[in-house]
Amino acid sequence: MSTINRNLLWEYLMFFGMVLITISVAVYSKFCGAKEKTKADYVFGTVKVSVGAMMLSIARGNLGVRSVIGFPSELYYRGATMWESIYGVLLAYPIVCFVFVPVYFNLGITSVYQYLDMRFKSRLVRCLASGTFILRQFLLQGVTIFTPCVAMRTLFGLPYWVSICSLAFVSICFNILGGLNAAIWADVLQSVTMIAVSLAIIIYGSIEMSGFQTIIDANKANGRLEFFNFDPDPTVRVTTISAVTGQLFMSLSILGCQQSFVQRYCSMESQKQVTKTLMYNIPVIIVMFSLSWLVGMVIYAVYEHCDPFSYGYISNIDEILPFYVEDRFSFLPGLLGLFMATLFNGALSLNVSIVNSLATVTYEDFLKLLPGMKGLKGSHELWTIKIIGIIYGIIIMGMAFLVSMLDGVIEASMLVTSITSGPLLGVFLLAMLIPIANSKGASFGIILGHLITFWIATGAFVIDKPNTSYLPLKTDDCNDTFFSNYIRREDNFTSGVTAARINYTDIYPVDNANTKNPLYFLYSISYMYYTCIGCFVTVTIGALVSYITRNENDKYDNELIHPMIWKLMGVFKRKKSYDMNTLSQMKIKDIYAPT
């Protein structure tokens, strides 16, 4: 960890100033904006926001704050192959617009998993899907909370526990005050700020390196810009095939089946506005996604011949971006604080949005069905959800302490998302696209999808396999004057790069006998494919079990199936179980009828 040997007054002033501005958004929403009187006000917002604001909020929510630090370090130490996952993200947007949104936009639901209850008339399927979402977000928010703590440790020297506890506490307060409106506008503020900071890094780095072409040449010459790797081997950590396929399925699960995004869709005025927002979001996501990778290119070109990680100035690869800002922008008072505040506030607003969704799903899909929770007034429902949010904020704080066990925030976030996204996406595809699917098939499918995915992921942790390698790094130009005078190397660092500290040439020993075992191959499959595997298992098993167990009681409303499926499968009988014109005014208990 680097240490700053200068007056931090400007940095602290900028940091706390930006944090206060973000918190003031929540305070304004609470005391000066439209009042939150009911659960719906908290979940969907009390006022309508513009398409532009919603676009930035969706883009920031999709990328997450982890991309700000994770993408530059990924390019620096492993290359740009993961950059190609943008293709999967872009393919997901039109699919969500034309497959997912038309089905449940006008259903009048608070929880997206309420749709599964309506479709399958099964509380079990609904609870399994809700539980999957809760599990995923618990794990993923640990990454989100931990990400800015890496930078705060690098720049300010704060221990992880101080940063994590502070961020969790502010998130809880922010969540009580603001609700969805504050989270959306905070997303907008942080998106604009991060774009500005990224552009500043790219422009300044281009000036230092005498042009951006020099940056491109340095990255290309050292293997950082190797694209279009179509190696079919599924055990390779990331290739073009796995990046596109894996990210497509993950993005479909996030954008199409995640409560926090569906809340944003349902807060808009019309389905047409949702479609326009998502499609207009494509160029926004390209810019925001690519900026972080361009930042990584700049940092590598600057440190091409003196890697701070190898030379002992940082102890974690994810510290490379905050280290660069500290090293190269020390002449500009306040920029470090602005950078830190952007990371902090980005994690803050994203955490508020997710806690909002977690609390809503927990109340709607679990607690609301309990005898003691029936008949609550709107204001009582509102405060019940906020109390649940406080509890979740504390739990997520604990999850953040576990993230450091994985190799980088991108590795952690992609692994967590891959493991939990497949079965969730699969059960929604069953519900929307396969008319024959019933509750028994959906239940068996999602359970087996989870078991197989977790089995593979667990096996991947216990087998001996080649260690994840870094691209070659150099320290031939390193000396005590290469970096800024305001930073110094760790006191406990010993000269020389050891295999224990950085192992881009060494690998763990592998038993050749194990490599012949079919299970070894299965456990060696890249985590990028976990979502595909989980989705495929859920859909296949779900459809097969549904076909075997089908009976005349498997009734559903044809409006709960995608319209295109009914046009293609017109030979099936259309059975209506209730009037869709009044569906939006009906409570779930009125249409719930277990088989």
C-alpha positions in Angstrom: 0.0 0.0 0.0 1.3 3.4 -0.9 1.6 6.2 1.7 0.9 9.9 1.0 3.5 12.2 2.5 1.7 15.5 2.1 -1.2 17.6 3.4 -4.4 15.9 2.6 -6.6 18.8 3.3 -7.8 19.5 -0.2 -8.4 15.8 -0.8 -10.5 15.4 2.3 -12.4 18.6 1.6 -13.3 17.4 -2.0 -14.1 13.9 -0.8 -16.5 14.9 2.0 -17.9 17.7 -0.1 -18.9 15.3 -2.9 -20.3 12.8 -0.4 -22.4 15.6 1.2 -23.7 16.7 -2.2 -24.9 13.1 -2.9 -26.5 12.8 0.6 -28.2 16.1 0.0 -30.0 14.6 -2.9 -31.6 12.1 -0.5 -32.4 14.9 2.0 -34.0 17.0 -0.7 -36.0 14.0 -1.9 -37.2 13.4 1.6 -38.1 16.9 2.8 -38.6 19.0 -0.3 -39.8 16.6 -3.0 -42.9 14.5 -3.2 -43.6 12.6 0.0 -43.3 8.9 0.4 -46.6 7.8 1.8 -46.9 4.2 0.7 -44.8 1.2 -0.3 -45.3 2.0 -4.0 -43.8 5.5 -3.5 -40.7 3.9 -2.1 -40.4 1.1 -4.6 -41.2 3.0 -7.8 -40.4 6.6 -6.8 -42.6 9.5 -6.1 -41.9 11.5 -9.3 -41.2 10.6 -12.9 -37.6 11.0 -14.0 -36.4 11.9 -17.5 -35.3 9.3 -20.1 -31.8 10.6 -20.0 -31.5 10.2 -16.2 -33.0 6.7 -16.4 -30.5 5.8 -19.1 -27.5 6.8 -17.0 -29.0 5.0 -14.0 -29.5 1.8 -15.9 -26.0 2.0 -17.4 -24.4 2.6 -14.0 -26.4 -0.2 -12.4 -25.5 -2.6 -15.2 -21.8 -1.9 -15.1 -21.5 -1.3 -11.3 -18.8 0.6 -9.6 -16.5 -2.5 -9.7 -15.9 -1.8 -13.4 -14.2 1.5 -12.6 -11.3 -0.2 -10.8 -11.7 -3.8 -12.1 -11.5 -3.1 -15.9 -8.3 -1.1 -15.9 -6.5 -3.7 -13.8 -7.9 -6.6 -15.9 -6.4 -5.0 -19.1 -3.2 -4.1 -17.4 -2.4 -7.6 -16.0 -4.4 -10.0 -18.2 -5.2 -8.2 -21.4 -8.3 -7.0 -23.3 -10.1 -10.2 -24.0 -12.7 -9.5 -21.3 -13.4 -6.2 -23.1 -15.2 -8.2 -25.8 -17.9 -9.1 -23.3 -19.4 -5.7 -24.4 -20.8 -7.6 -27.4 -22.9 -9.8 -25.1 -24.1 -6.7 -23.2 -25.3 -5.0 -26.4 -27.1 -8.1 -27.6 -29.0 -8.3 -24.3 -30.7 -4.9 -24.6 -32.9 -5.6 -27.6 -33.7 -9.1 -26.3 -34.9 -7.6 -23.0 -37.0 -5.0 -24.9 -38.8 -7.5 -27.0 -38.9 -10.6 -24.8 -39.1 -9.6 -21.2 -40.6 -6.2 -20.9 -43.8 -6.9 -23.0 -44.8 -9.8 -20.7 -44.9 -8.1 -17.3 -44.9 -4.4 -17.9 -48.7 -4.0 -17.5 -49.2 -6.7 -14.9 -49.4 -4.2 -11.9 -46.8 -6.2 -9.9 -44.4 -4.9 -7.2 -42.0 -7.8 -7.3 -40.9 -9.2 -10.6 -41.1 -12.7 -9.0 -44.8 -12.1 -8.5 -45.0 -12.9 -12.2 -43.8 -16.4 -11.6 -46.5 -17.0 -9.0 -49.1 -15.8 -11.5 -47.7 -17.9 -14.3 -47.2 -21.2 -12.4 -49.6 -20.6 -9.5 -46.9 -21.8 -7.3 -45.5 -20.0 -4.2 -42.5 -22.4 -4.3 -41.3 -21.3 -7.7 -41.7 -17.7 -6.7 -39.8 -18.2 -3.5 -37.0 -20.1 -5.2 -36.5 -17.3 -7.7 -36.7 -14.6 -5.0 -34.2 -16.5 -2.9 -31.8 -16.8 -5.9 -31.9 -13.0 -6.4 -31.3 -12.3 -2.7 -28.4 -14.7 -2.6 -26.8 -13.2 -5.7 -27.2 -9.6 -4.5 -25.8 -10.5 -1.1 -22.6 -11.8 -2.7 -22.4 -9.2 -5.4 -23.0 -6.2 -3.1 -20.0 -7.4 -1.0 -17.9 -6.8 -4.2 -19.6 -3.4 -4.7 -18.9 -2.3 -1.1 -15.3 -3.6 -1.2 -14.3 -1.9 -4.4 -14.0 1.7 -3.2 -12.4 0.4 0.0 -9.4 -0.7 -2.1 -8.9 2.8 -3.4 -9.4 4.3 0.1 -6.8 2.0 1.5 -4.4 3.0 -1.3 -4.8 6.7 -1.2 -5.9 7.5 2.4 -4.4 4.5 4.2 -7.7 3.6 5.8 -8.1 0.0 6.9 -10.7 -2.0 5.1 -13.0 -2.3 8.1 -13.2 1.4 8.6 -14.2 2.0 5.0 -16.6 -0.9 4.8 -18.4 0.1 8.0 -18.6 3.8 7.0 -20.0 3.0 3.6 -22.6 0.6 5.0 -23.7 3.1 7.6 -24.1 5.9 5.1 -26.0 3.5 2.8 -28.5 2.7 5.6 -29.1 6.4 6.3 -29.4 7.1 2.6 -31.8 4.3 2.1 -34.1 5.5 4.9 -34.1 9.0 3.5 -34.3 8.7 -0.3 -35.8 5.6 -1.8 -35.6 5.0 -5.5 -35.7 8.6 -6.7 -32.6 9.5 -4.7 -30.7 6.4 -6.0 -31.5 7.3 -9.6 -30.3 10.9 -9.4 -27.2 9.9 -7.4 -26.5 7.4 -10.3 -26.7 10.3 -12.7 -24.3 12.5 -10.7 -21.7 9.7 -10.3 -21.9 8.7 -13.9 -21.2 12.2 -15.1 -18.4 12.6 -12.6 -16.7 9.3 -13.5 -16.9 10.1 -17.2 -15.1 13.4 -16.5 -12.4 11.7 -14.3 -11.8 9.0 -16.9 -11.5 11.6 -19.7 -9.0 13.6 -17.6 -6.8 10.4 -17.1 -6.9 9.6 -20.8 -6.1 13.1 -22.0 -3.3 13.6 -19.4 -1.8 10.2 -20.2 -1.9 10.9 -23.9 0.0 14.2 -23.3 2.6 12.5 -21.1 3.1 9.7 -23.7 3.2 12.1 -26.6 0.0 10.9 -28.2 -2.5 8.2 -27.9 -0.9 6.2 -30.7 2.1 5.7 -28.5 -0.3 4.2 -25.9 -1.8 1.9 -28.4 1.6 0.7 -29.7 2.8 0.0 -26.1 -0.2 -2.1 -25.3 -0.2 -3.9 -28.7 3.5 -4.7 -28.5 3.1 -6.3 -25.0 0.1 -8.4 -25.7 -2.6 -6.2 -24.0 -4.7 -5.8 -27.2 -5.2 -9.4 -28.3 -8.7 -9.7 -29.6 -10.8 -12.4 -31.4 -9.5 -15.4 -29.6 -11.9 -18.1 -30.8 -10.2 -21.0 -28.9 -13.1 -23.5 -28.4 -11.5 -24.9 -25.2 -14.0 -24.1 -22.5 -11.3 -24.4 -19.8 -9.5 -21.2 -20.9 -10.3 -18.4 -18.4 -11.7 -16.1 -21.0 -11.9 -16.1 -24.8 -14.0 -14.2 -27.3 -16.5 -17.0 -27.3 -16.9 -17.3 -23.6 -16.8 -13.5 -23.1 -19.7 -12.9 -25.5 -21.8 -16.0 -24.6 -21.3 -15.7 -20.8 -21.9 -12.0 -20.7 -25.0 -12.3 -22.9 -26.7 -14.7 -20.5 -25.5 -12.8 -17.4 -26.9 -9.5 -18.9 -30.2 -11.1 -19.8 -30.5 -12.3 -16.2 -29.6 -8.9 -14.8 -31.6 -6.7 -17.1 -34.5 -9.0 -17.6 -35.0 -10.8 -14.3 -33.5 -8.5 -11.6 -35.9 -6.6 -9.3 -33.8 -3.4 -9.3 -34.1 -3.0 -13.1 -37.7 -4.0 -13.3 -38.5 -1.4 -10.7 -37.0 1.2 -13.0 -39.0 0.0 -16.0 -42.2 0.0 -14.1 -41.6 3.5 -12.8 -41.8 4.8 -16.4 -45.0 6.0 -18.1 -45.3 3.5 -20.9 -43.7 0.4 -22.4 -42.7 2.5 -25.4 -40.7 4.7 -23.1 -39.0 1.6 -21.6 -38.0 0.4 -25.0 -36.7 3.8 -26.1 -34.7 4.1 -22.9 -33.1 0.7 -23.2 -32.2 1.1 -26.9 -30.9 4.6 -26.4 -28.8 3.1 -23.6 -26.7 1.1 -26.0 -24.3 4.0 -27.1 -24.2 5.1 -23.4 -23.1 1.7 -22.2 -20.5 1.5 -25.0 -18.9 4.8 -23.9 -19.0 4.1 -20.2 -17.8 0.5 -20.7 -15.0 1.4 -23.0 -13.7 4.4 -21.0 -12.5 2.1 -18.2 -10.6 -0.1 -20.6 -9.0 3.0 -22.3 -7.9 4.1 -18.8 -6.3 0.8 -18.4 -4.4 1.2 -21.6 -3.1 4.6 -20.5 -1.9 3.3 -17.2 -0.1 0.3 -18.7 1.7 2.5 -21.2 2.9 4.8 -18.4 4.1 2.0 -16.3 5.3 -0.3 -19.1 8.8 -0.5 -17.9 8.2 -0.1 -14.1 5.2 -2.1 -12.8 4.1 -0.8 -9.3 2.8 -4.2 -8.3 6.1 -6.0 -9.2 8.2 -3.3 -7.6 6.3 -3.2 -4.3 4.3 0.0 -4.4 1.0 -1.8 -4.3 0.0 -5.1 -2.9 -3.2 -5.8 -4.9 -3.7 -5.5 -8.7 -6.9 -3.6 -8.2 -5.0 -0.8 -6.6 -3.3 0.2 -9.9 -5.9 2.9 -10.9 -6.0 4.7 -7.5 -2.2 4.4 -7.4 -1.9 6.0 -10.8 -4.2 8.9 -9.8 -2.2 9.4 -6.7 1.1 9.3 -8.6 0.4 11.3 -11.7 -2.2 13.8 -10.5 -0.6 14.8 -7.2 0.0 18.3 -8.7 -3.7 18.9 -8.9 -5.2 19.5 -5.4 -8.6 17.9 -4.9 -8.6 15.5 -7.8 -7.7 12.5 -5.6 -10.6 13.4 -3.3 -13.0 13.8 -6.3 -11.9 10.4 -7.6 -12.4 8.8 -4.2 -15.8 10.5 -3.7 -17.0 9.2 -7.1 -16.1 5.6 -6.2 -17.6 6.0 -2.7 -20.8 7.6 -4.0 -21.2 5.2 -6.9 -21.0 2.3 -4.5 -23.4 4.1 -2.2 -26.1 4.8 -4.7 -25.9 1.3 -6.2 -26.1 -0.2 -2.7 -29.1 1.9 -1.9 -30.9 0.7 -5.1 -30.1 -2.9 -4.4 -31.0 -2.8 -0.7 -34.3 -1.2 -1.9 -34.9 -4.1 -4.2 -33.9 -6.7 -1.6 -36.2 -5.3 1.0 -39.1 -5.1 -1.4 -38.6 -8.7 -2.7 -38.3 -10.0 0.9 -41.5 -8.3 2.0 -43.6 -9.1 -1.1 -42.4 -12.7 -1.6 -41.9 -13.9 2.0 -43.1 -11.7 4.8 -46.3 -10.4 3.3 -47.8 -13.9 3.2 -47.4 -14.4 6.9 -50.6 -14.1 9.0 -49.2 -11.2 11.1 -48.4 -9.1 8.0 -51.8 -9.2 6.4 -53.9 -6.0 6.4 -51.0 -3.6 7.1 -51.6 0.1 6.1 -49.5 1.6 3.4 -47.3 3.6 5.8 -46.7 0.5 7.9 -45.7 -1.5 4.9 -43.3 1.3 4.0 -41.5 1.3 7.3 -41.5 -2.5 7.4 -39.6 -2.5 4.1 -37.2 0.2 5.4 -36.4 -1.8 8.5 -35.7 -4.9 6.4 -33.4 -2.6 4.3 -31.5 -1.7 7.5 -30.9 -5.4 8.3 -29.8 -6.1 4.8 -27.4 -3.2 4.9 -25.7 -4.7 8.0 -25.5 -8.2 6.4 -24.0 -6.8 3.2 -21.3 -5.1 5.2 -20.3 -8.5 6.6 -20.2 -9.9 3.0 -17.7 -7.2 2.0 -15.1 -8.7 4.3 -15.2 -12.0 2.4 -14.5 -10.6 -1.0 -10.7 -10.2 -0.6 -10.4 -14.0 -0.8 -10.9 -13.9 -4.5 -8.4 -12.7 -7.1 -9.6 -9.2 -8.0 -13.0 -7.5 -8.1 -13.7 -8.5 -11.7 -12.9 -12.1 -10.9 -15.2 -11.9 -7.8 -18.1 -10.2 -9.5 -18.1 -12.3 -12.7 -17.9 -15.5 -10.6 -20.7 -14.6 -8.3 -22.9 -13.4 -11.1 -22.2 -16.5 -13.3 -23.1 -19.0 -10.5 -26.4 -17.5 -9.6 -27.7 -16.0 -12.8 -28.3 -19.1 -14.9 -31.1 -20.8 -13.0 -32.9 -17.5 -12.5 -32.8 -16.7 -16.2 -33.9 -20.2 -17.0 -37.0 -20.2 -14.9 -38.2 -16.9 -16.5 -37.5 -18.3 -20.0 -39.6 -21.3 -19.1 -42.4 -19.1 -17.9 -42.4 -16.8 -20.9 -41.5 -19.0 -23.9 -42.6 -22.6 -23.1 -46.4 -22.8 -22.8 -46.2 -26.4 -21.6 -44.1 -25.5 -18.5 -45.7 -26.0 -15.2 -44.9 -25.5 -11.5 -43.4 -29.0 -11.1 -41.0 -28.5 -14.0 -40.0 -25.0 -13.0 -39.3 -26.1 -9.4 -37.2 -29.2 -10.5 -35.4 -27.1 -13.1 -34.3 -24.2 -10.9 -33.3 -26.5 -8.0 -31.3 -28.8 -10.3 -29.8 -25.8 -12.1 -28.5 -24.4 -8.8 -27.2 -27.8 -7.6 -25.2 -28.5 -10.8 -23.8 -24.9 -11.0 -22.7 -24.9 -7.4 -21.3 -28.4 -7.7 -19.0 -27.3 -10.6 -18.0 -24.0 -8.9 -17.1 -25.9 -5.7 -15.1 -28.4 -7.6 -13.2 -25.6 -9.3 -12.0 -24.4 -5.9 -10.7 -27.7 -4.6 -8.9 -29.2 -7.6 -5.3 -28.5 -8.5 -5.2 -26.6 -11.7 -2.9 -24.0 -13.4 -2.9 -20.7 -11.5 -4.4 -17.7 -13.3 -1.4 -16.1 -15.0 -0.6 -12.5 -15.6 0.9 -11.1 -18.8 4.7 -10.4 -18.6 5.5 -7.3 -16.5 8.7 -5.3 -16.4 10.7 -3.4 -13.7 13.9 -2.6 -15.7 13.4 1.2 -15.5 12.4 1.2 -11.8 14.2 3.5 -9.4 13.3 5.7 -6.5 12.7 8.7 -8.7 10.4 7.0 -11.3 7.3 7.7 -9.2 6.0 10.9 -7.6 7.8 12.2 -4.5 4.5 12.0 -2.6 4.5 8.2 -2.5 6.9 5.6 -1.4 7.3 1.8 -1.5 6.0 -0.4 1.3 8.3 -0.6 4.3 8.1 -4.4 4.5 8.9 -5.0 0.8 12.0 -6.9 0.0 13.8 -6.4 -3.3 13.2 -8.8 -6.1 10.0 -10.3 -7.5 9.2 -13.6 -5.8 6.8 -16.3 -6.9 4.9 -15.7 -3.7 4.3 -12.1 -4.6 3.6 -12.3 -8.3 3.4 -15.5 -10.3 2.9 -14.8 -13.9 5.4 -17.5 -14.9 4.9 -20.1 -12.2 1.9 -22.4 -11.8 0.7 -24.7 -9.1 1.7 -28.3 -9.7 -0.9 -30.4 -11.4 -1.3 -34.2 -11.1 -1.3 -35.5 -14.6 -3.5 -38.4 -13.5 -6.2 -36.0 -12.5 -6.3 -34.4 -15.9 -7.6 -37.7 -17.4 -10.6 -37.7 -15.0 -13.8 -36.3 -16.7 -14.7 -34.5 -13.5 -11.4 -32.6 -13.7 -12.4 -31.3 -17.1 -15.8 -30.3 -15.8 -14.3 -28.5 -12.8 -11.9 -26.7 -15.1 -14.6 -25.1 -17.2 -14.3 -21.3 -17.2 -16.7 -19.5 -14.8 -17.9 -17.5 -17.8 -19.9 -20.5 -18.9 -21.6 -21.1 -15.5 -24.6 -18.9 -16.4 -25.1 -20.8 -19.7 -24.9 -24.2 -17.9 -27.3 -23.2 -15.2 -29.8 -21.7 -17.7 -29.6 -24.8 -20.0 -30.1 -27.2 -17.2 -33.1 -25.3 -15.8 -34.9 -25.0 -19.1 -34.1 -28.5 -20.3 -35.1 -30.3 -17.0 -38.0 -27.9 -16.5 -39.5 -28.6 -19.9 -38.9 -32.4 -19.6 -40.5 -32.7 -16.2 -43.4 -30.4 -17.2 -44.1 -32.6 -20.2 -44.1 -35.8 -18.1 -46.3 -34.3 -15.3 -48.6 -32.3 -17.5 -52.3 -32.4 -16.6 -55.6 -30.5 -17.2 -55.1 -28.4 -14.1 -52.1 -26.6 -15.6 -54.0 -23.5 -16.4 -52.5 -20.1 -17.1 -53.5 -16.8 -18.8 -52.3 -16.5 -22.3 -51.2 -12.9 -21.6 -48.5 -14.3 -19.3 -46.8 -16.0 -22.3 -44.9 -14.0 -24.8 -47.2 -12.9 -27.7 -44.9 -14.2 -30.4 -45.0 -17.7 -28.8 -48.8 -17.8 -29.2 -48.6 -16.7 -32.8 -46.0 -19.5 -33.5 -47.8 -22.1 -31.3 -51.4 -21.4 -32.3 -52.3 -25.0 -32.1 -52.3 -24.9 -28.3 -55.5 -24.2 -26.5 -55.8 -20.8 -25.0 -57.3 -20.9 -21.5 -58.2 -17.8 -19.6 -58.4 -18.1 -15.9 -59.2 -14.4 -15.1 -59.9 -11.1 -16.8 -56.7 -9.3 -17.7 -58.5 -6.0 -17.8 -58.8 -6.0 -14.1 -55.5 -7.8 -13.3 -53.6 -4.6 -12.4 -56.1 -3.9 -9.6 -56.1 -7.5 -8.2 -54.0 -8.7 -5.3 -51.8 -11.7 -5.8 -53.9 -13.7 -3.3 -57.0 -13.2 -5.5 -55.4 -15.0 -8.4 -53.3 -17.5 -6.4 -54.7 -21.0 -6.7 -52.2 -23.8 -6.0 -52.5 -26.9 -8.1 
